[in-house]
Amino acid sequence: MTKYDELMAVERLTISLDADLAEAIRVAAEADADNVSSWIADASRRRLSREGLRAVIKDWEDIHGEITAEEMAAARKWLYG
């Protein structure tokens, strides 16, 4: 583990990706004016957030029942106008 500053400890990982995926990530990171490590870290955070949200929804549905299509439509309207 490497410490870049007092607020963030980082760990170097080695990963293997399909060559086309790796190239797409490089292109996307460059388009976002980001480096590949930051781009992958951001994508990973988003995925973990979605998984956390899924767990919250499952817990809610365990108590209140499955979310209906009408409730989903109302939520989308509230979110997107």
Secondary structure as GFF3:
##gff-version 3
##sequence-region A 1 81
A	DSSP	beta_strand	2	3	.	.	.	ID=ss1
A	DSSP	beta_strand	9	10	.	.	.	ID=ss2
A	DSSP	alpha_helix	19	31	.	.	.	ID=ss3
A	DSSP	alpha_helix	36	64	.	.	.	ID=ss4
A	DSSP	alpha_helix	69	80	.	.	.	ID=ss5
###
